[in-house]
Each structure stands twice: as structure tokens, then as C-alpha cells.
């Protein structure tokens, strides 16, 4: 059945409305997921504090501990604690990137919505004036100019990386959350291995004691 050409604008409006709503729902799901990063960061802090406390205890009492579990056990345990601590630091960096990115995107979204609301009322008046004079005016914000002005003060390598990322992901409606999700996955993975190495440290200690 051939569709009436007059309904094409309505169909396009319907398509865009559905797509925008679906994209907004996906964005809210990303935001909810990224908020879990704060809880993971708290666990990461606990692990780092516990690791530092145990490492300090080993260093201060190394002579007595060597007699108890052996030199090899102390050395192997120290290496495991170092790996756990290193993974914890990577997790902290990834968590910080995720937190900063989320706060930045939310702040930009809030101010962006505010400015768009103000511009919308002005745009309607401008279009009414253009209709009165029988002329056509191109309205709407120019995203390219906004990004160009925003990136202008940054160093050239930063502008190049931002431009490269925007071109690569220009068709992705969830562009603001791509890097944040990557950071969240890195944070989650490193914290899991951080905890595993922390547990492995105690396994190594008991195995060293059993060998004596």
C-alpha cells in the first residue's frame, strides 16, 4: 500500500520522537550504572588501606616474621601485596575518570537544557518575524561552532584527540558515556583482581607456614 506523501513529515516526527526517547532511556541506564562506581571506589579504598597496613606491619616486623614464615614467604607475600596495591591504584585512576566524566556530563546537560529552553522561546519569536516578512531563516544551535569554541583554549593534542573521538563516534547517540563506561569496566576489573591478590597474599602466608 502506497503511503500518502503528506504523512511523511508526521512519520518522520514520530520516528525522531521514538528514537530520542529511546536514546534518553539508554542514557539514564548508563548514568545509573556509572553511579555504582562510587561504591566500587569505597571498596577500593578499603582494600588499599588494608594492603598498606599489612605492608607496613611486614616491613616493621620483618626480622621476626622471617623466623616465623621464612624469607621466601615474606618476599613472595611482598610481591603479591605490591601487585594488589598497583591494581588498586589503577582502579582509583579509572574510578576518578569515571566520576569526573559523569559529573561533567551531568553539569553540561543541565546548563545545556537551560540555555536551549531560553533559546527556544527566542527562536519562536524569530520564526514569527521571518514568517511576517516572508523570509526563511536558519535557526537552531550550531554544535560544530560550540565544540570549536569550547576546545579552542585546550592544547593542540587535546583538540586533535577530541576531534578524532567525535568523528569516530559521531553516529553514536551515547557518545558522552563511551569513555566513562570504558573507565568503569577498567575500574571494576582491576578492583576484582586487587581483591584476588589480597586473598592470595594470605594463601601464600599460610602455605609458607605449612612448609616450615
N, C-alpha and C positions, 0 to 999 in steps of 0.2 A: 504493500500500500504506500503510495507516494505521499510524503508529508507536505503539508502546506508551508510554503516558503515564509508566510507571515508569522509562523510559530517558531521559526529558527531563533530569533532573539530570546524568546521565552525559554526555549530548550537550553540555550547556552547559559542563560541566567540560572536555570535550575541546576545545570551541571556544575557551574562555578560555586554556587551556594553549597551544594552537597560536598564538593571537593574541599572547599575552605573549612567547612565544619569538621570533616573527617581529619584534615590536617591539624586542626586545633585540638581535637581529641587526642591524636597521637602525640602532639607536643605536650599536652597535660600529662600523659602517661610517662613521657621522658622525664619531665620535671619531678613527678612523684618518685620515679626510680632513682633519680640523681640525689634526691634528698636523703636516701639511705646512706649516701657517702659519709654523712656526719656520724652516724652510728658506727660505721666501719672505722672511721678516724679515731673515735673514742677507744675502740678495741685495740687499734694500732698503738695508741698512746700507752695503754696498759702494758702491752707486750714490750714496748721499748723501755719503759720504766723497770719492768721485771727483769729484762735482759741486762740492763745497766746495773741493777742492784746485784744480780748474781755475778756478773763480770767483776764488779768492784770487790765482792766478797772473795772471789777466787784469787784476785791479784794481791789483796791484803794478807790472805792466809795461805798463800801458795806453798810455803815450805811445809806446813802441817798437812795440807791436802795431798801433796805429792806422796807423803808417807802413807796416806790412807788409801788413795786410789791409783797411785803410780804416776810417773812423769808422762807416759804416753796418754793416759786417760785425761790428764789436765790439758795437754796440748790439743788433743782431738776435740775435747769439750770446748776449748777456747776458739778453735776454728769454727765449730758449729754455731757458737754464740755470735761470732763475727758475721757469719752468713745471715743469721737471723736478724741481726741489727741492720745489716746492709739492705736486706729486703724491706725492713721496716722503714728505712729512710726513703727508699724508692716509693713505698706506699704513701708516705707522708707527702712527698712531692706531687704524686699523681692526685692525691686527695685535695691538696691545695689548689691545683689547677682546676679540678672539677668544681670546687667550692667557688673560686673566683669567677670561673666561667658562668656558673649558674646565677650568681649574684649580679654579674654584669648583664647577662641576657634579660633577667627579670627587670633590672633598672631601666634598660633601654626600651623594653616592651612597654613599661608603664609610661615613660615620658613620650615614647613614640605614639602611643594611643592618645595621650593628652593633646599632643600637637596636631595629630590627624583630625581629632574631633573639632578643634578650633578651626583648622583649615577647611573642613567640610562645610561649615556654615558660610565661610567666605567664598568658597567655590560655588555654592548655590547662588549667591548674590551676583558673582561674576558671570555665571552662565545665564542668569536672567537678564543682565545688562547686555550680554552678547546677543541674546535672542531678540532683545528690543531693537538693537541696531542692525540685526540681520547678518551678523558675522559669526565665524566659527573660531573658537579659542581652544588651544590645547592646555588642559588643566591637569591636575594630579601632580604628586611629588615625583621628582626625578631621583630615583635610587642611585643611579650612576654618579650623579653630582654629589649626593650625600656621602657616599663612600669615598669619593675622591677628596672631598674637603676634610673628612674625618681622618683619612690616612696621611694627608699632606704633612703633618708635623712629625710623623714617625720616620725612623731611618729607612734608607732605600731597601735594605734586605728585608725588613719587616713588611714594607709595601709590596715587595715582589712576592713574598710568601703569601700574603693576604690575597693578592690579585690572583695568584696561581690556585689557591684553595677555592676562591669564589668561582673561577672559571671551571674548575674541575667538578664542583658541586652545585653549579648554577641551576640545575633542574631538580635539585633536592629541596623539598619544602621544609625539611628538618635540618637545614644547614647549621643553625645556631647550636645544635645539640650533638653534632657529629664528633667534634673533638672532646666534648665533655663525656660522652658515652665511652670513647676510647680510654680516656683517663680513668673513668670509673671502673672499667674492666681491668686495667692495669693495677689499680689500687686493690681491687678485690682479689686478684690473682696473687699479688705479692704478699698481701696480708695472710692469705691461706698458707703459703709456703713459709712465711715468717713463723706462724704458729707451729707448723710441722717441724721446722728446725729447732724450735724451742723445746718441743716434746722430745725430739731426737737427742737433744743435749742430755736429758735425764736418762734416756735409754742408754746412752754412751757411758754415763757415770755409773749406773748400776752394773753394766757389762764389765767395766773396768774393775769395779769392786769384786765382782764374781771371779775375775781372773786371778786375783791375788790369793 
